[in-house]
Amino acid sequence: MSPFDKAWSPYAAGILIGLLQIPAFLIIETALGASSSYVTVGAVITGLVDPSLLNIDYVAKHIAANAKNLWQVALVVGIALGAFVSMKLSGAVRAPISPIWTRALGSPSRGLRYAVAFAAGFLMLFGARIADGCTSGHGLSGMAQLSVGSTVAVAAMFAGGIATALLLLRRI
Amino acid sequence: MSSVAVGILSGVLMGMVFGFALEKSRVFEPGMIVGQMQLRNWIMLKVFLSAVATGAVVLAILHGFGFVKLQPKAALYAADIVGGLILGAGIALAGACPGTTLAQIGVGYRDAIFTLLGGLVGAVAFSYAQPWLARSLIGTGPKLIFTDLAGIPYWQGALALAVTIAVILVLIERLRPWRDDLGADVDGNGAEKTSQPRSRLAPAE
């Protein structure tokens, strides 16, 4: 398990991720999560064009410059940095698009992949915000806290994901 | 330092650890996430359940000794089911979740930039619709946790969950060792795996 390895055991990585709940609860008094940050960033950008969006209570709550909101934006920026550092240390080189997409989408077209990715991102965040959490907030944090609602959300998430991957995508 | 500065600094540091672990485990790869959803690759479930079990043990201790308050989300069944299904469909088509999208951008996957943009637009679209959705679909609900329903302390349920997950993971690992799911380029791409036996059938010269 050296920082120069290309792959660690999923158990070691999972334990490391789970341990992040310690600083999250002790320093920020919140649980790990990622999807709220999309509201914070998306609303701040959109607010430049349409300030009326910022009057919605839900939005105001997410763009308040408090520790919790900015912590989560910093967290997702940190995820990109951490993944970049890990990749550089191991010398892994990635193509601009994962080779699985040619098979999954049945086409090598980059334009098609970009369009599907955009639509997928939209669905992901629209759904996560309806459910009030994503794989991190409901999954990692909600299930660890034995939350009833989060367990229902995670079951629905896997049901939706499995149905979509089996019905709409080709076998990778 | 102000609490905002502490939040940003701790967020970046924690995010870097998070991103590092996502990259090392390879779980951020579209091949792993789509593979998991097609039930042919089990690395995502292994990382996910290990993190849940670890979080449960950590919180059992921190909460059991009174250091922290739990922060469960409200149980909103209609929203959890509808939102969860849409989120899951998005995860399968993105080959990513909201957090791993950033890890994909970090390693240079260009389609992940479109996933991120779609995500920002989706979050803004939800924000515009939120006042209406809150009334029509989401509603309000109690912050229910299973141990309250069972009438036992949280730490007992959390440790029981961690033990149950550990047993499940041992069984899954026995059926499917994690190295078998990595793929030749550690991206969960199984194509090389199936093409190797075929090339061996070809004459050596």
Boltz contact constraints between the chains, C-beta under 6 A:
constraints:
  - contact:
      token1: [A, 6]
      token2: [B, 186]
      max_distance: 6.0
  - contact:
      token1: [A, 7]
      token2: [B, 26]
      max_distance: 6.0
  - contact:
      token1: [A, 7]
      token2: [B, 182]
      max_distance: 6.0
  - contact:
      token1: [A, 7]
      token2: [B, 186]
      max_distance: 6.0
  - contact:
      token1: [A, 8]
      token2: [B, 24]
      max_distance: 6.0
  - contact:
      token1: [A, 8]
      token2: [B, 25]
      max_distance: 6.0
  - contact:
      token1: [A, 10]
      token2: [B, 25]
      max_distance: 6.0
  - contact:
      token1: [A, 10]
      token2: [B, 43]
      max_distance: 6.0
  - contact:
      token1: [A, 10]
      token2: [B, 46]
      max_distance: 6.0
  - contact:
      token1: [A, 10]
      token2: [B, 47]
      max_distance: 6.0
  - contact:
      token1: [A, 10]
      token2: [B, 178]
      max_distance: 6.0
  - contact:
      token1: [A, 11]
      token2: [B, 50]
      max_distance: 6.0
  - contact:
      token1: [A, 13]
      token2: [B, 21]
      max_distance: 6.0
  - contact:
      token1: [A, 13]
      token2: [B, 24]
      max_distance: 6.0
  - contact:
      token1: [A, 13]
      token2: [B, 25]
      max_distance: 6.0
  - contact:
      token1: [A, 13]
      token2: [B, 47]
      max_distance: 6.0
  - contact:
      token1: [A, 14]
      token2: [B, 47]
      max_distance: 6.0
  - contact:
      token1: [A, 14]
      token2: [B, 50]
      max_distance: 6.0
  - contact:
      token1: [A, 14]
      token2: [B, 51]
      max_distance: 6.0
  - contact:
      token1: [A, 15]
      token2: [B, 50]
      max_distance: 6.0
  - contact:
      token1: [A, 15]
      token2: [B, 54]
      max_distance: 6.0
  - contact:
      token1: [A, 16]
      token2: [B, 21]
      max_distance: 6.0
  - contact:
      token1: [A, 17]
      token2: [B, 21]
      max_distance: 6.0
  - contact:
      token1: [A, 17]
      token2: [B, 51]
      max_distance: 6.0
  - contact:
      token1: [A, 18]
      token2: [B, 51]
      max_distance: 6.0
  - contact:
      token1: [A, 18]
      token2: [B, 54]
      max_distance: 6.0
  - contact:
      token1: [A, 18]
      token2: [B, 55]
      max_distance: 6.0
  - contact:
      token1: [A, 20]
      token2: [B, 14]
      max_distance: 6.0
  - contact:
      token1: [A, 21]
      token2: [B, 55]
      max_distance: 6.0
  - contact:
      token1: [A, 21]
      token2: [B, 58]
      max_distance: 6.0
  - contact:
      token1: [A, 22]
      token2: [B, 58]
      max_distance: 6.0
  - contact:
      token1: [A, 23]
      token2: [B, 14]
      max_distance: 6.0
  - contact:
      token1: [A, 25]
      token2: [B, 68]
      max_distance: 6.0
  - contact:
      token1: [A, 27]
      token2: [B, 10]
      max_distance: 6.0
  - contact:
      token1: [A, 30]
      token2: [B, 71]
      max_distance: 6.0
  - contact:
      token1: [A, 31]
      token2: [B, 71]
      max_distance: 6.0
  - contact:
      token1: [A, 34]
      token2: [B, 98]
      max_distance: 6.0
  - contact:
      token1: [A, 34]
      token2: [B, 99]
      max_distance: 6.0
  - contact:
      token1: [A, 35]
      token2: [B, 98]
      max_distance: 6.0
  - contact:
      token1: [A, 38]
      token2: [B, 119]
      max_distance: 6.0
  - contact:
      token1: [A, 38]
      token2: [B, 120]
      max_distance: 6.0
  - contact:
      token1: [A, 38]
      token2: [B, 123]
      max_distance: 6.0
  - contact:
      token1: [A, 39]
      token2: [B, 123]
      max_distance: 6.0
  - contact:
      token1: [A, 39]
      token2: [B, 127]
      max_distance: 6.0
  - contact:
      token1: [A, 42]
      token2: [B, 120]
      max_distance: 6.0
  - contact:
      token1: [A, 42]
      token2: [B, 123]
      max_distance: 6.0
  - contact:
      token1: [A, 42]
      token2: [B, 124]
      max_distance: 6.0
  - contact:
      token1: [A, 43]
      token2: [B, 127]
      max_distance: 6.0
  - contact:
      token1: [A, 46]
      token2: [B, 124]
      max_distance: 6.0
  - contact:
      token1: [A, 58]
      token2: [B, 130]
      max_distance: 6.0
  - contact:
      token1: [A, 59]
      token2: [B, 127]
      max_distance: 6.0
  - contact:
      token1: [A, 67]
      token2: [B, 3]
      max_distance: 6.0
  - contact:
      token1: [A, 67]
      token2: [B, 4]
      max_distance: 6.0
  - contact:
      token1: [A, 67]
      token2: [B, 7]
      max_distance: 6.0
  - contact:
      token1: [A, 70]
      token2: [B, 4]
      max_distance: 6.0
  - contact:
      token1: [A, 70]
      token2: [B, 7]
      max_distance: 6.0
  - contact:
      token1: [A, 70]
      token2: [B, 8]
      max_distance: 6.0
  - contact:
      token1: [A, 71]
      token2: [B, 7]
      max_distance: 6.0
  - contact:
      token1: [A, 71]
      token2: [B, 11]
      max_distance: 6.0
  - contact:
      token1: [A, 74]
      token2: [B, 8]
      max_distance: 6.0
  - contact:
      token1: [A, 74]
      token2: [B, 11]
      max_distance: 6.0
  - contact:
      token1: [A, 74]
      token2: [B, 12]
      max_distance: 6.0
  - contact:
      token1: [A, 75]
      token2: [B, 11]
      max_distance: 6.0
  - contact:
      token1: [A, 75]
      token2: [B, 14]
      max_distance: 6.0
  - contact:
      token1: [A, 75]
      token2: [B, 15]
      max_distance: 6.0
  - contact:
      token1: [A, 76]
      token2: [B, 102]
      max_distance: 6.0
  - contact:
      token1: [A, 78]
      token2: [B, 12]
      max_distance: 6.0
  - contact:
      token1: [A, 78]
      token2: [B, 15]
      max_distance: 6.0
  - contact:
      token1: [A, 78]
      token2: [B, 16]
      max_distance: 6.0
  - contact:
      token1: [A, 79]
      token2: [B, 15]
      max_distance: 6.0
  - contact:
      token1: [A, 79]
      token2: [B, 18]
      max_distance: 6.0
  - contact:
      token1: [A, 79]
      token2: [B, 19]
      max_distance: 6.0
  - contact:
      token1: [A, 79]
      token2: [B, 99]
      max_distance: 6.0
  - contact:
      token1: [A, 79]
      token2: [B, 102]
      max_distance: 6.0
  - contact:
      token1: [A, 79]
      token2: [B, 103]
      max_distance: 6.0
  - contact:
      token1: [A, 80]
      token2: [B, 102]
      max_distance: 6.0
  - contact:
      token1: [A, 80]
      token2: [B, 105]
      max_distance: 6.0
  - contact:
      token1: [A, 80]
      token2: [B, 106]
      max_distance: 6.0
  - contact:
      token1: [A, 81]
      token2: [B, 16]
      max_distance: 6.0
  - contact:
      token1: [A, 82]
      token2: [B, 16]
      max_distance: 6.0
  - contact:
      token1: [A, 82]
      token2: [B, 19]
      max_distance: 6.0
  - contact:
      token1: [A, 82]
      token2: [B, 20]
      max_distance: 6.0
  - contact:
      token1: [A, 83]
      token2: [B, 19]
      max_distance: 6.0
  - contact:
      token1: [A, 83]
      token2: [B, 22]
      max_distance: 6.0
  - contact:
      token1: [A, 83]
      token2: [B, 23]
      max_distance: 6.0
  - contact:
      token1: [A, 83]
      token2: [B, 103]
      max_distance: 6.0
  - contact:
      token1: [A, 83]
      token2: [B, 106]
      max_distance: 6.0
  - contact:
      token1: [A, 83]
      token2: [B, 107]
      max_distance: 6.0
  - contact:
      token1: [A, 84]
      token2: [B, 106]
      max_distance: 6.0
  - contact:
      token1: [A, 86]
      token2: [B, 20]
      max_distance: 6.0
  - contact:
      token1: [A, 86]
      token2: [B, 23]
      max_distance: 6.0
  - contact:
      token1: [A, 86]
      token2: [B, 24]
      max_distance: 6.0
  - contact:
      token1: [A, 87]
      token2: [B, 23]
      max_distance: 6.0
  - contact:
      token1: [A, 87]
      token2: [B, 107]
      max_distance: 6.0
  - contact:
      token1: [A, 94]
      token2: [B, 107]
      max_distance: 6.0
  - contact:
      token1: [A, 94]
      token2: [B, 108]
      max_distance: 6.0
  - contact:
      token1: [A, 96]
      token2: [B, 110]
      max_distance: 6.0
  - contact:
      token1: [A, 97]
      token2: [B, 111]
      max_distance: 6.0
  - contact:
      token1: [A, 98]
      token2: [B, 30]
      max_distance: 6.0
  - contact:
      token1: [A, 98]
      token2: [B, 31]
      max_distance: 6.0
  - contact:
      token1: [A, 99]
      token2: [B, 189]
      max_distance: 6.0
  - contact:
      token1: [A, 100]
      token2: [B, 30]
      max_distance: 6.0
  - contact:
      token1: [A, 100]
      token2: [B, 31]
      max_distance: 6.0
  - contact:
      token1: [A, 100]
      token2: [B, 189]
      max_distance: 6.0
  - contact:
      token1: [A, 104]
      token2: [B, 34]
      max_distance: 6.0
  - contact:
      token1: [A, 113]
      token2: [B, 111]
      max_distance: 6.0
  - contact:
      token1: [A, 114]
      token2: [B, 111]
      max_distance: 6.0
  - contact:
      token1: [A, 114]
      token2: [B, 114]
      max_distance: 6.0
  - contact:
      token1: [A, 116]
      token2: [B, 93]
      max_distance: 6.0
  - contact:
      token1: [A, 117]
      token2: [B, 94]
      max_distance: 6.0
  - contact:
      token1: [A, 117]
      token2: [B, 111]
      max_distance: 6.0
  - contact:
      token1: [A, 117]
      token2: [B, 114]
      max_distance: 6.0
  - contact:
      token1: [A, 117]
      token2: [B, 115]
      max_distance: 6.0
  - contact:
      token1: [A, 118]
      token2: [B, 114]
      max_distance: 6.0
  - contact:
      token1: [A, 118]
      token2: [B, 118]
      max_distance: 6.0
  - contact:
      token1: [A, 120]
      token2: [B, 90]
      max_distance: 6.0
  - contact:
      token1: [A, 120]
      token2: [B, 93]
      max_distance: 6.0
  - contact:
      token1: [A, 120]
      token2: [B, 94]
      max_distance: 6.0
  - contact:
      token1: [A, 121]
      token2: [B, 94]
      max_distance: 6.0
  - contact:
      token1: [A, 121]
      token2: [B, 115]
      max_distance: 6.0
  - contact:
      token1: [A, 121]
      token2: [B, 118]
      max_distance: 6.0
  - contact:
      token1: [A, 121]
      token2: [B, 119]
      max_distance: 6.0
  - contact:
      token1: [A, 122]
      token2: [B, 118]
      max_distance: 6.0
  - contact:
      token1: [A, 122]
      token2: [B, 121]
      max_distance: 6.0
  - contact:
      token1: [A, 122]
      token2: [B, 122]
      max_distance: 6.0
  - contact:
      token1: [A, 123]
      token2: [B, 86]
      max_distance: 6.0
  - contact:
      token1: [A, 123]
      token2: [B, 89]
      max_distance: 6.0
  - contact:
      token1: [A, 123]
      token2: [B, 90]
      max_distance: 6.0
  - contact:
      token1: [A, 124]
      token2: [B, 87]
      max_distance: 6.0
  - contact:
      token1: [A, 124]
      token2: [B, 90]
      max_distance: 6.0
  - contact:
      token1: [A, 124]
      token2: [B, 94]
      max_distance: 6.0
  - contact:
      token1: [A, 124]
      token2: [B, 119]
      max_distance: 6.0
  - contact:
      token1: [A, 125]
      token2: [B, 119]
      max_distance: 6.0
  - contact:
      token1: [A, 125]
      token2: [B, 122]
      max_distance: 6.0
  - contact:
      token1: [A, 125]
      token2: [B, 123]
      max_distance: 6.0
  - contact:
      token1: [A, 126]
      token2: [B, 122]
      max_distance: 6.0
  - contact:
      token1: [A, 126]
      token2: [B, 126]
      max_distance: 6.0
  - contact:
      token1: [A, 127]
      token2: [B, 83]
      max_distance: 6.0
  - contact:
      token1: [A, 127]
      token2: [B, 86]
      max_distance: 6.0
  - contact:
      token1: [A, 127]
      token2: [B, 87]
      max_distance: 6.0
  - contact:
      token1: [A, 127]
      token2: [B, 90]
      max_distance: 6.0
  - contact:
      token1: [A, 128]
      token2: [B, 87]
      max_distance: 6.0
  - contact:
      token1: [A, 128]
      token2: [B, 98]
      max_distance: 6.0
  - contact:
      token1: [A, 129]
      token2: [B, 123]
      max_distance: 6.0
  - contact:
      token1: [A, 129]
      token2: [B, 126]
      max_distance: 6.0
  - contact:
      token1: [A, 130]
      token2: [B, 79]
      max_distance: 6.0
  - contact:
      token1: [A, 130]
      token2: [B, 82]
      max_distance: 6.0
  - contact:
      token1: [A, 130]
      token2: [B, 83]
      max_distance: 6.0
  - contact:
      token1: [A, 131]
      token2: [B, 79]
      max_distance: 6.0
  - contact:
      token1: [A, 131]
      token2: [B, 80]
      max_distance: 6.0
  - contact:
      token1: [A, 131]
      token2: [B, 83]
      max_distance: 6.0
  - contact:
      token1: [A, 131]
      token2: [B, 84]
      max_distance: 6.0
  - contact:
      token1: [A, 131]
      token2: [B, 87]
      max_distance: 6.0
  - contact:
      token1: [A, 132]
      token2: [B, 73]
      max_distance: 6.0
  - contact:
      token1: [A, 133]
      token2: [B, 73]
      max_distance: 6.0
  - contact:
      token1: [A, 134]
      token2: [B, 97]
      max_distance: 6.0
  - contact:
      token1: [A, 134]
      token2: [B, 98]
      max_distance: 6.0
  - contact:
      token1: [A, 135]
      token2: [B, 97]
      max_distance: 6.0
  - contact:
      token1: [A, 136]
      token2: [B, 99]
      max_distance: 6.0
  - contact:
      token1: [A, 140]
      token2: [B, 51]
      max_distance: 6.0
  - contact:
      token1: [A, 140]
      token2: [B, 52]
      max_distance: 6.0
  - contact:
      token1: [A, 142]
      token2: [B, 73]
      max_distance: 6.0
  - contact:
      token1: [A, 143]
      token2: [B, 52]
      max_distance: 6.0
  - contact:
      token1: [A, 144]
      token2: [B, 52]
      max_distance: 6.0
  - contact:
      token1: [A, 144]
      token2: [B, 55]
      max_distance: 6.0
  - contact:
      token1: [A, 144]
      token2: [B, 56]
      max_distance: 6.0
  - contact:
      token1: [A, 144]
      token2: [B, 59]
      max_distance: 6.0
  - contact:
      token1: [A, 145]
      token2: [B, 70]
      max_distance: 6.0
  - contact:
      token1: [A, 145]
      token2: [B, 72]
      max_distance: 6.0
  - contact:
      token1: [A, 146]
      token2: [B, 145]
      max_distance: 6.0
  - contact:
      token1: [A, 146]
      token2: [B, 146]
      max_distance: 6.0
  - contact:
      token1: [A, 146]
      token2: [B, 147]
      max_distance: 6.0
  - contact:
      token1: [A, 146]
      token2: [B, 157]
      max_distance: 6.0
  - contact:
      token1: [A, 147]
      token2: [B, 72]
      max_distance: 6.0
  - contact:
      token1: [A, 147]
      token2: [B, 73]
      max_distance: 6.0
  - contact:
      token1: [A, 147]
      token2: [B, 145]
      max_distance: 6.0
  - contact:
      token1: [A, 148]
      token2: [B, 75]
      max_distance: 6.0
  - contact:
      token1: [A, 148]
      token2: [B, 144]
      max_distance: 6.0
  - contact:
      token1: [A, 149]
      token2: [B, 73]
      max_distance: 6.0
  - contact:
      token1: [A, 149]
      token2: [B, 75]
      max_distance: 6.0
  - contact:
      token1: [A, 149]
      token2: [B, 76]
      max_distance: 6.0
  - contact:
      token1: [A, 149]
      token2: [B, 80]
      max_distance: 6.0
  - contact:
      token1: [A, 150]
      token2: [B, 73]
      max_distance: 6.0
  - contact:
      token1: [A, 152]
      token2: [B, 77]
      max_distance: 6.0
  - contact:
      token1: [A, 152]
      token2: [B, 80]
      max_distance: 6.0
  - contact:
      token1: [A, 153]
      token2: [B, 80]
      max_distance: 6.0
  - contact:
      token1: [A, 153]
      token2: [B, 84]
      max_distance: 6.0
  - contact:
      token1: [A, 156]
      token2: [B, 81]
      max_distance: 6.0
  - contact:
      token1: [A, 156]
      token2: [B, 84]
      max_distance: 6.0
  - contact:
      token1: [A, 156]
      token2: [B, 85]
      max_distance: 6.0
  - contact:
      token1: [A, 157]
      token2: [B, 84]
      max_distance: 6.0
  - contact:
      token1: [A, 157]
      token2: [B, 87]
      max_distance: 6.0
  - contact:
      token1: [A, 157]
      token2: [B, 88]
      max_distance: 6.0
  - contact:
      token1: [A, 160]
      token2: [B, 85]
      max_distance: 6.0
  - contact:
      token1: [A, 160]
      token2: [B, 88]
      max_distance: 6.0
  - contact:
      token1: [A, 160]
      token2: [B, 89]
      max_distance: 6.0
  - contact:
      token1: [A, 161]
      token2: [B, 37]
      max_distance: 6.0
  - contact:
      token1: [A, 161]
      token2: [B, 88]
      max_distance: 6.0
  - contact:
      token1: [A, 161]
      token2: [B, 91]
      max_distance: 6.0
  - contact:
      token1: [A, 161]
      token2: [B, 92]
      max_distance: 6.0
  - contact:
      token1: [A, 162]
      token2: [B, 37]
      max_distance: 6.0
  - contact:
      token1: [A, 164]
      token2: [B, 89]
      max_distance: 6.0
  - contact:
      token1: [A, 164]
      token2: [B, 92]
      max_distance: 6.0
  - contact:
      token1: [A, 165]
      token2: [B, 34]
      max_distance: 6.0
  - contact:
      token1: [A, 165]
      token2: [B, 37]
      max_distance: 6.0
  - contact:
      token1: [A, 165]
      token2: [B, 38]
      max_distance: 6.0
  - contact:
      token1: [A, 165]
      token2: [B, 92]
      max_distance: 6.0
  - contact:
      token1: [A, 172]
      token2: [B, 34]
      max_distance: 6.0
